[in-house]
Amino acid sequence: MVGNELADDAAVVRFADDQRTALVLTTDVITPIVDDPRTFGAIAACNALSDVYAMGGRPLYALSLAFFPDGVLPLAVLSEILAGAAEVCARAGVAIVGGHTVRDAEPKLGLAVTGEVDRDRILANTNAAAGQVLVLTKALGTGVIGSAIRGDRASRSEAAAAIASMTTLNAGALEAARRHGVKAATDVTGFGLLGHLRNILAGSRLAARITMRALPELPGALNRIRAGTVPGGTQANLRFLESSLRRVGLEDPALTLLACDAQTSGGLLLCVDAVEAAALVAELRAQGLPAAAIGELLAPEGELAVGSMILDFERADDE
């Protein structure tokens, strides 16, 4: 029902013609973004489960995929990594039913996740519409702060805020989205905000305008970018997207990089009807999420082609 043709977040497959639900299938593996093994396991699990929520589904079962240098690190470290993943999966109501471990030079962890979704409520890339508002549920900057953590340059408060964000499940955000009629969404991970938005634009044949000053940032993220902490993946995202971008107003290059920052366990980007946008943002913020309306979807016309993204540096974040 949903394959990889439009780079959606997960596959959705029909497995019985007489059932209303479909299976959601996805997998993701990451390298350590923090030193603490249990925290790394928790982040990896949150990151892998996110794709199911982005499709509108409920994760059910997972297989763990662990890569570990047992000749360098004690197996107790692997146990802690797996324990962190198990804690998050328990919180999500997901059973880890097996997995596989491989010797590797660097620790890595991921999950292969199976979930379910109502066939009529799939949040596919093809379901967005012109005039809808774009709502982002989490702050941006995990790639930047993660690089600062690995380089031992992040402050304690910066690291704590990033870890709290990356270990927050997107389950509550999905529930709020459902209550406000959202039919298209994506999660913001390795391709950055603009990269994942581009997939929605391609699938729904739309363009978009982003209010750059409305983008929520993790504490310290913009300052880190301005100081030169820009991950290679973030720079690669910007190079790939450059031909699709149009700037309006005086550009803040740090904000452009933030919008391209390669995220780990990022938030959901929700496409919601304009009349529901304010109420959706308010409900998400009541959950403790730094949600914000960050732009709008546009019908392509004239020089504004499908997939075009206008980066608006003039509009204030409360307009």
N, C-alpha and C positions, 0 to 999 in steps of 0.2 A: 504493500500500500504506500509506503514511503521508502525509496531506495537512496542511492548515493548520487543521483543525477543532479540534484540541486544543492548538494552539500548540506543537507539537513543534519540535525544533531544526532539522530539515531535512526535505525531501520525500524519500520513498523510492518509486521507481516500478519496476514490472515491465516489462522491455523485451523479453523473449523467454520464452515459456511453457515451453520445454524447458531453461532454465538455472536453476541454484540460486541465482545471485546476482541482486541488484537494484541499480539505480543510486541513489546518494545525491546530491541536488542542493541547493546552498545558495549564498547570497551574503551578503557583509557589507562595509560601507564605513565607515571611521572618519575623524575629523579628527585632527590631530596631538596626541598626549598628551605628547610630549617635543620638545625643540628639534632634536636631532641627526637629520638626515634618514634616514640609514641605519638607525638604531635605530627610528625611526617606521615605516619600511617593514617591518622585522622583526616589530614588534608587530602591525601590520595583517595581515600574512600569518598569524601564529599565531592571531590572533583569528578570521579567516575559516575556517581549516582546522579549528578546534575543533568546529564543528557536526557535521562528518563523524564525528569520533571519538565525539561524544556519542550518535550513532545506532548506534555499534558498527561503523562502517565504516572503510575505508582510503581516504584521498584519493588520487586518481590524476592529475588534470589540472586546470589552473586558467586562467582568463582574468583578466588584470589590469584593474582599473577605476580610472583615475587622473584626478584633477581638479587643475588646476594653474594658478596665475596667472603665465603666462609673461611678462607685461608688468611684473611686479614682482620676480620671483625669477629667477635664471639657470637655464637648463636643466640645468646641472650638479647643481643641487639635486634635480631630478626624477630624474636618473640615479642619484643616491645612494639616493633612496627606493626606486626599483625594484630596485636592487642588494641592499638589505636584504631585500626581499621574496623575491628570487630565492635568497638564501642560505638562508633558512628553508625554502623549498619544496624546495631541493636536499636539505636535511637530512631532510625528510619523505618524500623519494622522489617528489615531485610535479613534473610538467613544466608550466611556464607556456607555453602553446601559442599565445598571442595576447592580445588585449585592446583597450582603447579609451581614448583620452585626450581630456578635455574642458577647455576653458578655464573657469576658475572663480575667484572672488575669494579662495578659501581652499584650500590644499592638502588633498586627501582621497585616500585609497587604500583599495582593497578588492580582493577576489578573488571571482569566480564559480567555485565548485569543484564538480567531479564526482568522486564516489568510488564504491566498490562495497561491498556488504555481503551476507553470507549471508542468504538469506530467512528462515531459521529462527533467526537470531541478532541480529535487530534490537532495539536497546535503546529500545523505544518507551515513551512516557508511560503506556501502558495496561498495562504488565507488572509494576508494583509490587504488593506484597502487605503486608497488615497483619502486624506483628511484625518486619518487616525493619528493619535499622539503616541510618541515613543516614551515609555517609562522604563527607567533603569532602576533595578532594585538594590544593587550594592555599589559601593564606591570603587573607583578605578585606582590602579597603581600597584597591584600585587607583584607584577613583574619587576617593577622598579625597586620596591621595598625588598622583594626577595633577593635581588642582586645585592642590595646594601647589606642584608642579613648575611649572605654568603661571604661578603667581603669584610664582615665584622665592622661595618660602618653605620648600621641602623641603630637608632636610639632604642632604649627599652620600650618606650611608649609607641614608637613607630612599629616595632616588631609585634607588640601585643595587639595593636589594632589590626594589622594585616592578618595575624593568625586567627583572631576572633572572626574576621570576615571569611577567611578560607575554610573555617570549620563550621560555618553556619549553613545548614541545609537549605535548599531552595523550596522545600515542601510548603512552608507557610506562604511564601510569595506566590506559588502556584494556586493555592487555595483562594487567596485574595483575587488573583487574576480571573479565576473561574467566576467568582461572585460578580465581577464587573464585565463579563461578556468577552473576555479576550479570546481570540481564535488563532492568533499567530504569535509565536515567541521564539526566542533562541537563548541559549546561555552564552555568556561572554567568557571565552577561554583563550586558547592560544593564538587565534587570529585577531584578537583585540576587539574592542567595541565596533569599530568601523568595518573590520573584516567580516564579522558575523552579521552585522546589519546588511552588508553587501549581498550576503546570501539570501536574505529575505527580499531585498529589492529585486534580485534576479528571479527568484521564484514567483513573486507577485507582480512583476513587470512595473516597478515603481521607481521613483527617486525620493530623496529625503533632504530635509534641512535640519542641521544640528545646531542648537544654541550652545555654543562652546562654553560660555561662562556658567551654564547650568550643570555642567558635568560634575558629579560628586567625586571627590578625591580622598584617598586615604591620607591620614596625617603625614606630612612630610614628602608626599610623592612628587609634587611639582617642584619643591625646592631641590629634591634629589636629581630630578631631570635637569634643572637649570645648572646644577653643579657637575653635570656630566655623567651621572649614573643612568645609562640608557642601555638595556639589554639588547643583544644582537637580534633576538626575535622581534623586538619592538621596532627596531630600525628596518628589518626585512619586511615587516608588515606595511610600514609607511611606503617603502619603495614599491611594493606590489600594488598598493592602492592609489598611488599618486595620480595616475591618469584619470581616475574617477572623481577626484576632489576638485572643488571650486571654492576659493576663499572669498568671503565678503567682509570688508573692514580690515583693520590692521591686525595681522596675524600674530598670535602668541605661539611661537613654535613649541613651547613646552606643553601647551594644551593640545596641540596637534599630536605630539608624541604620546601624551596621556591617552588620547582617544584610540591610538594604535597599540597601546601597551599590551603585550602578550600576558594574559591573565591566567592564573591558576585558581580553580574553584571560584570563578566570578559569579556575578548575579545573573538574573534573567533580564532580557530586553523584551518588553511587552508592547504589543501593538493594540491600543485600546481606543474606542470611540471617544471623541473629544468631550462629549457630555459626561463621560464616566471617569475622565482622567484625574480630576482633582480628588474625587472620592477614593479612587484607587491609591493615589499617592498618600493620602491621609491614612488609609488603612494599613499600608505597608509601613509607614512611619510609626504607627501605633504598635507594630510588632518589634520596633527597635531598629528597623532597617533605614539606611540613609537614602531612601528612594527619591527620585526627582523626575519630573517631566523634562526631557532633554531635546525634544524636537518633534517633527511632524513628517508624515509621509505625503508625497506629492505625486500627482499624475505627470508622467513625462510629456513634455511638449517642446517644440522648437529645438533649441540647443540643449535642453535639459533631457538627456537620454536616460534610458533605463539603466539603473545602477549608479547614476550620478549622485554625489553627496555634496551639498552646499554646507560648508563650515562657516557659520555665521558668528563673527567675532564682535558684531555691533550690538546685537540684541542683548538686553539684560536678562539675567536668569529668572526674573519674576514677571517677564512679559508673556 
